[in-house]
Amino acid sequence: MVNEPAVDVLIRKLGTEEEPISRYALCTIAAKRARQILEAERNVGVIEQKAKPKELTTACEDIASGKVVIAKD
């Protein structure tokens, strides 16, 4: 479970005041970003390290910092 950053912060970061995103959308976006991070690590050849944060944690931190945005069609 990800406690930091808070889910409400991530929802506000990806959505707008008028049109917030759903928790389902947040989960989908975070999971997709986590898979991207995992794939990038595999391509580079990073081996598992015990002190390394999990990919989902890194994905949530990327969303909170503004590195991940959603594009509306």
Secondary structure, 3 states (H helix, E strand, C coil): CCCCCCHHHHHHHHCCCCCCCCHHHHHHHHHHHHHHHHHHHHHHCCCCCCCCCCHHHHHHHHHHHCCCCCCCC
